[in-house]
Amino acid sequence: MGASAAGFTDRSLWEDAKKSETRIKKMIDDALKGTSVTVVCITHGISNREWINYEMDQSLERGNGLVGIQLHHLTDPSFPDDRVGAAPTQIAKNGFKTYKYSNKENLAKHIEEAAKLAGR
């Protein structure tokens, strides 16, 4: 089951984009085209990552809604880390909300709510 099976477009970026700041910014900007909500997957340490903050700032600039989804309880056996990550300040500061992931139906509701909050 992937993003398309869940009914969403996966606009995540690949690790090889780390070659240059200009390229990373262009990839993020291109990935935001045609979107109305940016889902921020929250894990431990996410709020200190430069490119996450850039993506949220660009999302807000284009009028996207934001929704934070905490994933700390969905551990990966190859990287077990269940520490709760802090929600980036851009989410609440701009009137958006953060939720703990429970299922794809609730995720869809949270995305719709963020779109309405953004006037989309």
C-alpha positions as CSV (number, residue, x, y, z in Angstrom):
1,M,0.0,0.0,0.0
2,G,1.5,3.3,-1.0
3,A,0.4,6.9,-1.2
4,S,-1.5,6.3,-4.4
5,A,-3.4,3.4,-2.9
6,A,-4.4,5.7,0.0
7,G,-5.6,8.3,-2.5
8,F,-2.8,10.9,-2.0
9,T,0.0,12.1,-4.1
10,D,3.4,11.6,-2.6
11,R,5.5,14.7,-3.2
12,S,8.4,13.7,-1.0
13,L,11.9,14.3,-2.2
14,W,14.8,11.9,-2.8
15,E,18.0,11.9,-0.9
16,D,20.1,12.5,-4.0
17,A,18.7,16.0,-4.1
18,K,21.2,17.0,-1.4
19,K,23.7,18.0,-4.1
20,S,23.2,21.8,-4.0
21,E,21.0,24.3,-2.1
22,T,19.7,25.7,-5.4
23,R,18.6,22.2,-6.6
24,I,17.0,21.3,-3.3
25,K,15.0,24.6,-3.3
26,K,13.9,24.0,-6.9
27,M,12.8,20.5,-6.1
28,I,10.8,21.6,-3.1
29,D,9.2,24.5,-5.1
30,D,8.4,22.1,-8.0
31,A,6.9,19.5,-5.6
32,L,4.6,22.1,-4.1
33,K,3.1,23.0,-7.5
34,G,-0.5,21.8,-7.7
35,T,-0.8,21.2,-3.9
36,S,-3.2,22.8,-1.4
37,V,-2.0,21.2,1.8
38,T,1.4,20.2,3.0
39,V,1.5,17.3,5.4
40,V,4.4,17.5,7.8
41,C,5.4,14.1,9.1
42,I,6.6,14.7,12.6
43,T,9.4,12.6,14.1
44,H,12.0,13.4,16.7
45,G,14.3,16.2,15.5
46,I,12.1,17.3,12.6
47,S,11.7,20.9,13.7
48,N,15.4,21.5,13.5
49,R,15.8,20.3,9.9
50,E,16.5,23.2,7.4
51,W,14.6,21.8,4.4
52,I,11.5,20.9,6.4
53,N,11.3,24.5,7.5
54,Y,11.9,25.8,4.0
55,E,9.1,23.6,2.6
56,M,6.7,24.8,5.3
57,D,7.6,28.5,4.7
58,Q,7.2,28.1,0.9
59,S,3.9,26.2,1.5
60,L,2.6,29.1,3.6
61,E,3.8,31.7,1.1
62,R,1.7,30.0,-1.6
63,G,-1.3,29.7,0.6
64,N,-1.2,26.0,1.4
65,G,-2.6,24.6,4.6
66,L,-0.3,22.7,6.9
67,V,-1.1,19.7,9.0
68,G,1.3,18.0,11.3
69,I,1.1,14.2,11.7
70,Q,3.1,12.7,14.6
71,L,4.6,9.3,13.6
72,H,6.6,8.5,16.7
73,H,4.5,5.5,17.5
74,L,5.1,3.9,14.1
75,T,8.6,2.6,14.6
76,D,10.8,1.1,12.0
77,P,12.5,-2.1,13.1
78,S,15.7,-1.0,11.4
79,F,15.6,2.4,13.2
80,P,13.5,2.1,16.4
81,D,13.0,5.6,17.7
82,D,9.7,6.2,19.4
83,R,10.7,9.6,20.9
84,V,8.0,12.2,20.4
85,G,9.0,15.0,18.0
86,A,8.2,18.6,18.6
87,A,5.7,20.1,16.1
88,P,7.4,22.8,14.0
89,T,6.2,26.3,15.2
90,Q,4.9,27.2,11.7
91,I,2.0,24.8,12.2
92,A,0.3,26.2,15.3
93,K,1.5,29.8,14.7
94,N,-0.4,29.9,11.5
95,G,-3.6,28.4,12.9
96,F,-3.1,24.8,11.8
97,K,-3.2,21.6,13.9
98,T,-1.1,18.6,14.7
99,Y,-2.4,15.1,15.1
100,K,-1.1,11.6,16.0
101,Y,-1.5,9.3,13.0
102,S,-4.2,6.7,13.5
103,N,-5.5,5.7,10.1
104,K,-5.9,6.9,6.5
105,E,-9.5,8.0,7.0
106,N,-8.6,10.3,9.8
107,L,-5.6,11.6,7.9
108,A,-7.9,12.5,5.0
109,K,-10.1,14.4,7.4
110,H,-7.2,16.3,8.9
111,I,-6.0,17.2,5.4
112,E,-9.5,18.5,4.4
113,E,-9.6,20.5,7.7
114,A,-6.2,22.1,6.9
115,A,-7.5,23.0,3.4
116,K,-10.5,24.7,4.8
117,L,-8.5,26.6,7.4
118,A,-6.3,27.8,4.5
119,G,-9.4,28.9,2.5
120,R,-8.8,26.2,-0.2
